[in-house]
Amino acid sequence: MEYSKGVIKKVAGPLVIAEGMRDANMFDVVRVSDRHLIGEIIEMHEDRASIQVYEETAGLGPGEPVVSTGAPMSVELGPGLIGSIYDGIQRPLDDIMKVSGNLLKRGVSVPSLKRELKWEFVPTASVGDIVEPGDVIGTVKETAAVTQKIMVPYGIKGEISSIKGGTYDVTETVATVKTEDGEKELTLMQKWPVRKGRPYKEKKAPYKPLVTGQRVIDTLFPIARGGVAAVPGPFGSGKTVIQHQLAKWAEADIVVYIGCGERGNEMTDVLNEFPELKDPKTGQPLMQRTVLIANTSDMPVAAREASIYTGITIAEYFRDMGYSVALMADSTSRWAEALREMSGRLEEMPGEEGYPAYLGSRLAQFYERAGHVVSLGKEGREGALSVIGAVSPPGGDTSEPVSQATLRIVKVFWGLDASLAYKRHFPAINWLKSYSLYLDDMEKWFNGQVAEDWMEGRQKMMTLLQEEAELEEIVKMVGMDALSPSDRLKMEAARSIREDFLHQNSFHEVDTYTSLKKQHMMMVLVNEFFDRATDALKEGASLQKLISMPVREQIGRFKYVTEDKLDEEFKQVDETLSAQIAAAFVKEEG
């Protein structure tokens, strides 16, 4: 097959313009110059192609050759993904290191999936079966935590003419299918273009939460399985820590973590922590269900733009197997900056703050690929892909274009607040600004699966926190003493919600994860204190005694109770609370 060849006319940073590319298509991958740098065509004018080069272009000059590969930017999907660490265009960083040392050399070409590894293929289909796209023909046990289902690629339909178990690498034929267009060979690996979402049968409405073990998220602003959330926040407010917490604890079978344009040391943290951490469900290292994509701030800027698509395509592949996948994109602002840089080089008309006019639609294309879906194939597997994108607005100003374009699409907003972070209140999610639009869809699930008063308890807490914010204004003007006893009690109860419930230490071995059962117990205790104290106050108990009850300390310490001691501890605190409220009267009478 003759591929289109051209010559370089102009080089502007990561943008190369080549002439003589009339036969090439949009989004084709090309090899630039004799060094074989990887690039992608992003614009065509007659026979001039504008190419986004994913490697450093220093030293390139006019007249050098450009050859199209005739295929779009694709990723390899198959056994060997889990536990890998890739750059933005799915080049395995560990293999590149063996070839070129610690620094990425240009033009290095290494296959994405390791060819030397052999995998044990166990067939589940047999000769004579009629298969369609998405049908599972066999499985490969990739790690102790993940079994990959080998699916029939999109576009292949017919009768299996041969299939055989055994050990294979990812390029060897494991089965052949007789189609209308002749025999098709199936391998353990399939390819998929990154800019195109993988197909599915239908998308379902989300109804079930993605449990994260983070109290402020699960109780106040939950995200649905297959939902999308944005975490905007200024520098130092804890975006990356939240992303790491969700990657560690969220109820997902697979985690895809994209470090997009972030600092190198943050990715180093992930690389050091994840192999050490034990997965609570399987007891295996967390890395055995994680795929990492690292395109840090010192790597080529154009590959940053591709990294998000690479990550989500890998996530969709696992979703199609029927897994629940969580994707962390840290941070989409850096991805938007790469878009802005390329748009400036292409001399397009800038939109708001220099970002291209298509920023909103590109973000929407990305987030729309999340969801709870029924996969292709006869068995009707259900998988979910939840996307959590961090946004880093300059100076913490969420009115800037990337935050605003994101908020138009996502349904959960966890707004991080610098002032909370300075007070050492983590996670620094501002409970007055944040919201979740999935609440109504999941009310039934929470009330049915956890406790029937879940939503009611949550509403009580939210009301108290809002009333506290209003009273704070008054306190600032006239001082605490001017408040009525019932308002003072509200302030105390809200403080208890903030300090005992919402504050959660990510680095404490017990407090780092809270089950839904424990979250409900904590919510009941905090609310009970307020309800019973209010009733006692009406009946004439002393406010001072109610506020200074020793049981409040126990309520505060309940977060450090281990899961096996919950019931007895809860019973004890509840009894102590009743006794101490009764005591607030007795002494007064005496």
N, C-alpha and C positions, 0 to 999 in steps of 0.2 A: 504493500500500500504506500502510495506516494504522499508524504506529508508536506505541508506548506513550509517553504523556507524563505526567510527574509533577511534583511540586514538592519543593524541598529542605525538610526538617524540621530537620536537625541537621548541623553541620559540626564534625568533630574532626580537625584536621590534614589528612592526605591521605584521610581517610574522610568520605564524605558520605552521609547517609541521606535517601532520597527516598520520598515516599508517592505512591500512585496508579499504581504500576508493575506492576499485576497481570498485564498481558499480556506483559511482558518476560521473557526467559529468562536463566538463569545464564550468566555469561561474555559477555553481550552488551556491545558497546561502546556507550557513551552519550555525549551531549554535555551538559555541565553548564553552566547559566546562559547568559546572553546572550553571554558571552565564548567560548562553545563549547569549554570545556576537555574534554580527552579523559579518559574514565574507563571502568572495566569493572565489571560487576556481579559481586560475589564472594559474596553471600549474599542469600537471599530469605526474608521472613517475611510471609505473607499478601500485602498489597499494598506492603509496605515493602522497598525494595531497599537493601542496603549497597553503596556504590560506592567502588572504589579509584580515586582520581583521580591521573592521571599528570603533573599539573602543579601548580604552586604554588596553594594554595586561599585565600590571604590575601584578605580583602575579600568573600568569598562570605557570603551570609546566608540565613536561612529565607525561603521564599516564592518563590525564583527557580526558573525552569523547568529540567526535565531531560528530554531527548528521547532515546529509544533508537534506534539505527541498525538494529536487528534482525539484526545480523551479529556473530559473535564476533571477537575480536582476531586479525587476520590480517596476514600479510606479503605483499608483492608479490615474486614471484620471476620473474626474466627477465634479459635483457641489461641491463647497467648496474650490476649488483651489485658486480662486481670493482673494486677500487680506491676504493670508496665508504667514507665514514665516517658512521655513523648514531648516533642516540641509542638509548635502550633500547627505544623503540617504533617503530623503523625510520623516523624522520624524518631526512632527509639534513642533516647539520649545515652543510655548505657552502652549500646552498640557503637554509637558514633564516637564515644569516648575511647573505646578500644582501638578505633581506626585513627582518630585524629588528636587524641589527648584531651586535656581539660577544656580547651577552647574549641568552639565550633569552627571547623575549616569550611571554606566555601566549596560548593559542588560535590560534597560528600553524598553518595547515594547508598543508603542501607535499606534493605526491605523492612517494612513496618512490623510484620509478624516474623518471629524467628523461624528460619527455614530448617535449622538443624534439630529443633525439638520434635520428638515423636509423641503422638497422642493416641491413647487407646480409644478406638471408635467402637461403640456398641450399637448395632443397627436396631431400630424399632419398627422399620417398615420391611417388607419382603418383596421378592420378585413378583411382578404381576399386579402390584398395587397401583391404582390410579392416583397420581399426586397432582396437587396444584400449588401455586406460590404460597409459602408460609407453612406448608405441612412439615412436620418433624420427621426426618428419616432415621435419626439416630442421636446418641448423646455422647458427649466427651466430658469426663470428670476433670475439670480444669484445676480447681483447688479444693481444699476440704469444704469450703463454703459455697462454691459455685459449680453447678453442672451446666455446661453449655448444650443447648439443643441445636442440632445441625438442621437448618431449615432449607427448603427448596427455594432458590433465589427467585426474585420477581421476574415474571415473564416466561417461566418454564412450567409447562403443563403436559402431562402425558403418563405413560406407563413405565414403571421401573423395570429395566431389562436385566440389570445386575446390581447387586449390593453385597458387600462382604465386610465383616468385622475384622479388627486387627489393629496394628499400630501404623500410623501414617504421619507424614508431615503435612503442612497445610496446603501444599500444592498437588499432592497425589490424589488420583481419582478414587473415591470411595463408593460411588454408585453411578450408573448411567440411566438416563431417562429417554424413552422413545417418544419424541414429540412429532408434531406435524412437519417440522423443519429438519427432521433427521435426529440422530442420536446426540444427546447433550451429556457431557461429563460433569458430575458434581464433585467438588472438593470440600474440604472442611472450611475453606475460606470463601467469602464472597466480597465483592467490591460494591461501593455505593457512592454516588457523587454527593459531596458534602452540602452543597447549597440547596439540595432538594430534600424535602421531608420524606421519610420512608412511609410507604402507604399502609393503611390499615382498613378494617371493615367499617367500624363506626366509632364515634367518640361519645362517651357517656358523660352524664352530668356528675360532678363529684359529690359524694355523700359521706365519705369516711375521712377522718383527719389523718394527717401524717404526724404520728406522735413523735415528739422530739425530746421529751423529758425536761424541757426548759419551761418553767412554770408560767412566766409572763407570756410565752408563745401559746402553749397548749390551752391555758385557761382563758386568757383574755383575747388573744389574736391568733386563733389557730389557722393553719394552712391545710388545705384538703390534699388528699393523695391524688396526684395529677394536677395540683394547683400551681400557681406562680406567685412568688413573693419578691418584694424589693426591699433591700436593707440600705437606705441611704444614710450617710452620716459623715460628719467632718473627720479630719485626721485625728487619730488617737481615741476614737469613741468606741472602739472594739468591734469593728465590722468583721475583721479577719477571725477574731476569736469566736464570734457567733457562727461564722461559716465553718470553722473547725469543729465547734460543738455539734452543729447539725450533721456534719459529715460523720462524726463519731457515733452519735446517739440516735439519729433519726431512724425511724422504723423502715429502712429501705434495704432491699437485698443487695443492691449494687450502688456504689457511690462513684460519680465521675466528678473530679475536682479540677477546675480550670483556673490556673494562676495566670491571669491575662494582664500583662503589663505591670504586675505588682513587683515589689522589691524582692530581690533574690533570697534574702534571709527568711522571708515568710514561707517560701516554698521549702527552704531548708528545714524550717520547723516541722512542716508537714512530713517531709521525708524522714526526719528523725523520730517523730512521734508515732506515726501510723504503724510502722513495723513493730513498735514496742507495745502498742495498745492492744488489749484483748477485746475482741468483739463479744459483747455481752450475750449474744444469742448462740454463737457457735463455740466460743472459747478460743477461737483461732486468732492470729494477728489480724488486725483490721485491714492490713494491706491486701489480704486474700479476697477482698471483695471491692477493691478500689482500683480505679484507673486514674492516673494523674497526667494532666497536660500542663506543662510549664512553659510559658512564654514570658519570661521576666522582662523587666523594663530595659535591660541592656541587650536584649535580642532584637533582631530586625523588626521594624515597626509593622511592616506589611503582613508578616506571619501572625502578628497579634490579631489582625482582622480575621484571619482564617481560623484561629485557635478555637473560637466559640462554636463555629460550625463543625469543626472536627469533633469537638467534645459532644455536641448534641447528637451527631450522627451515631457515635459509639453508644450513647445512652439509648437512642431509639432502637438500636439492634438488640440490646438486652430487654428493653420493654416488649419487643415483639416476641421474645421467648416466654413472656408472661410474668416477668419480674417487676417488682416495684423499684424504680430507679430514682435516686435523688441527684440532681446536677447542681453544683455550686459554681457560679461564675464570679470570680473575684479579680477584677472589677469591670463591669460593663462600661464605666466611664473611660477607662484606658482603651477599651475597644473603640469607643466613639471618637477618642482622640486620634486613633490610627485612621479612622474613616475621614476625619477632618484633614489630616495631613495629606492623604491621597487625593482628596477632593481639591485641596489647594493646589497640588502639583498638576492636576488635570485642568486647572484654571476654570473650574465650574463656578457658577454664581453662588457665593456663600449665603447661607440662611442665618438664623439667629446665632450670635456669638461665634460666627465663622464655621459652625457645623454645617454639613451639606443639607440641602432641602429634604433629602430622603432619609434623614436620621430616624424619624418616627416610624416610617414604614419598614425600615430594616430591623428596628427593635421589635416591631410587632411580628414580623416574619419569624424572628428567633423565638420569642416567647410563645407564639401560637403553636409551636411544635411540642409544647408540653401537653399533658392531658391523660385522662383515664380512657384507654381504648380497648376495643376488641380486635385482636390481631388477625391478620390474614391466616387462612388455613381452615381445615374442616373442623378442628376441635374447638374453635372459638375461644382461645386463651385470652384472659384479660390481663393487661399490664398497665402500669401507670408510670408516667415520667413527671416528676415534680421539679420545677426550676426555681432556684433561689439566686437572685442576682444582686450583688453588692453594687452600690453606686457611690462614687466618691465626689460629691459636689465641691468645687473649690470654696473654701471658707465655710463649708457646711450650709451653703445657701441653696435650699431645695427648689428655688424658683428658676434655677438654670435649665437649659433645654433638655439635657439627658434625663434629669430627675423627672421633669414634667412629662416628657414623652413616655417614660417608663410607667409613671403613675396612671397614665391614660389606659394602659394595657393590663397591668397587674391588679389582682384583687386583694392582695394583702400588702400592707405598708407597715414595716417596722421602723419607725423613725428614730434614729439614734440621736442622742442629745449630748452635746459637749458639756453642758453644765452638770448633768447627772454623772457623766464620766469623771468630771473634776471632783465631785463629791464622793467618788469611789463607789457609786451605785452601779453595779453591773448585773445583768446585761443592761446597758444604758438605753433601753427602749422607752421612749416617752409615752406614757399611757394616755395622755390627753390628745396627742397628735396621731397616734397610730390607729389603724383600723383593720378589720378583716371582713370581707364581703361574703365569706363562705359560711358565716355563723348560722344563717337561717337554714342552709342546706344540711348542716350537720347537727342541728339541735336535736333531731330525732335520735341520731346515733349516740350522742353524749348522754342524753336522758335515758336511753334504753340500755346502753352498754356499761356506763360507769355508775351513774346515780341519777334518780329521777329529779333531784333538785339541783342538778348541775348548773343549768342555765340560770335558774333563779339565784343561786349563790353568786354566780359570776356577775349578774346584774347588780346585786347588792354592793359588791366590791367596787364596781365601776361608778355607781352612784356616789358612794362614800368618797372616792378619789376626786370626783368632779366637785363635790361639795367642799372638799378640803381646799381645792384650788381657789374657789370663791371666797372662803373664809380667810385664806392667806392674805388676800388683798386687805381685808379689814384689820387683820392682826398687824400688818405693816404700818397701817395708819394710826391705830389707837392702842395697840398692844394686846397681849393675850387676856389680860384681866378684864377687858371690856366685854368679853364673850360670855354668853349665858352658859350655865353648866352643861346643858345638852349639846351646845356647839363645841365646848371644850372636849366633851367626850367623843364627838365626831372626829375632831382633830387627832385625838389619841388613837382612835380605832383606825383612822387612815394611816397614821404613822406605823401602826402595827402591820397593816397590809403592805406598806412599802418596804419596811425593814425585815419583817419576818417572812413575807410571802414572795414579794417580787424580787428581792435581792437574792442572787444565787451565785455561789462561788464556783466557777468553772474548774478550779484547781483543787477542790476538796473532794476526797474520794467518795463520800456519800452524797454530798450536796450537788455534785456535778450532774446527776441524773435523778429525776423524780418521777416515779410511775404515776399513772392517772389516779390510781386508788389513793396514793399518798397525797397527791395534789388536792383531791376532794376532801380528805381528812383535814388538811391544813386550812383549806378554804372554810370548812365548817367551824373549826376552832376560832379562826379570826372573826368570822361573822357572829358566832355564838357569844363571844366576849362582848361585842357591841350590843347585840339584841338584849342579852340578859342584864347588862349594865344599864341600858336605857330604861328597861322596866323597873330596875331597882331604884334608879334615880327618881323616877316618877313617884315611887312609893316612899321616898324620903331618905334613901341611903346617902352616905357622905361621898361627894365626888372625889375628894382627895384619897379616900380609902379605896374607892373603885379603881382609880388610876394607878395607885401604888401597890396593887395586889401582887404577891410573889408569883402567882400562877402565870402572869404575863411573860415572865422569864422562861417558863416551861413551854409556853406556846411558841415563843421565839426559837427555842432549841429543838422543837419538833422536827425541823428540817434535817437534823443530823441523826435522826432515828433510822436504823437500818430496816430494810423491808420485812425481815422476819419478826421484828418486835412491834410492828405498827399497831396491831389491834389492842394489845394489853396497854401500851403506852397511851393510846388515844383514850381508852376507857379511864385510865388513871387521871389524865389531864382534865377530862370532862368532869369527873367527880370532884377534883380539887377546885375547879372553876365554880361549880355549884356551891361548895362549902364556903369558899372565900367570899362569894357574893352575899351569901346569907350572913357571914360574919360582918359585912359592912354595915348591917343594920344593928346587930346585937350591941356592939360596943357603943353605938350612938345612944341607944336607949339608956344604957347603964350610966 
